[in-house]
Amino acid sequence: MRTLSKKMRARTKRRRRVAGLLALAFALMGVGAAYSVLVPRPQTAQAQQDPAIVREGEQIYSNTCISCHGANLEGVKNRGPSLVGIGEASVYFQTSTGRMPAMGQGAQEPEKPRVLTPAQVDAVAAYVEANGGGVQMPDEKGEALRGDDPARGGELFRFNCASCHNFTGRGGALSSGKEAPSLDGATEDEIYAAMLSGPQNMPRFSERQLSPEEKKDIIAYVKSVTDGNNNPGGASIGGLGPQSEGFIAFVVGIVALLGVVLWIGAKA
């Protein structure tokens, strides 16, 4: 009996110790959770737009954009969408290609001669970025946005872009009166901005879908096929693809099909 009593007391002690450890663990977890919720997050330094450029952009916006996009970037019904969250990249693409300011409402805004100067484009982009936030352009400009591997860029372009822009960037018709424009003459900055902002029917390509290096390789490929320096011989026929080969195959196929039909008719 004494031995049994000692065993029971030992078990009771172990249970109390385990219960105490569990209670301590739960208490520590609760304190940690409360600390993470109640303690304020440390402030991090963020780059701010130049106030002078932002003020200049606000003035240009008031003169050219406010009637369609609203005084607070909120957009105007049946005139223009909200600019909150579109960021610098979208503003740069739309204004640098002359699509904005828009001349009227249509299925798609066509590219036109640029109305704003490059400095005015940067100012409006800074104003929209400062007040609405969104996707920013990279620090590199111009040829610095060309990657080192146009071959990989060609593979990425054919997988992500060729269904609309044609595999040599010559564009094509889409539904509802829209089109994928030709990439002839598009600058490196415009192509990068388009991939970031997704204008019209074009999707946005985040860094999860296409890394900055992959975007640059795509630009390198596009410039290689639109600058006219990749035709080792023969006529490019507008760069629209193997049209001559397709035409010859079509003619040969029609002649062969006609011959088969006549042979079957003669046998009948």
Buried (B, 14 or more C-beta within 10 A) or exposed (E): EEEEEEEEEEEEEEEEEEEEEEEEEEEEEEEEEEEEEEEEEEEEEEEEBEEEBBBBBBBBBEEBBBEBBBEEBEBBEEEBBBBBEBBBBBBBBBBBBBBBBBEEEEEBBEBEEBBBEEEBBBBBBBBBBBBBEBBBBBEBEEEEBBBEBBEBBBBBBEEBBBEBBBBBBBBBEBEEEBBBBBBBEBBBBBBBBBBBBBBBEBEBBEEEEBEBBBBBBBBBBBBBBBEEEBEEEEEEEEBEBEEEEEEEEEEEEEEEEEEEEEEEEEEE
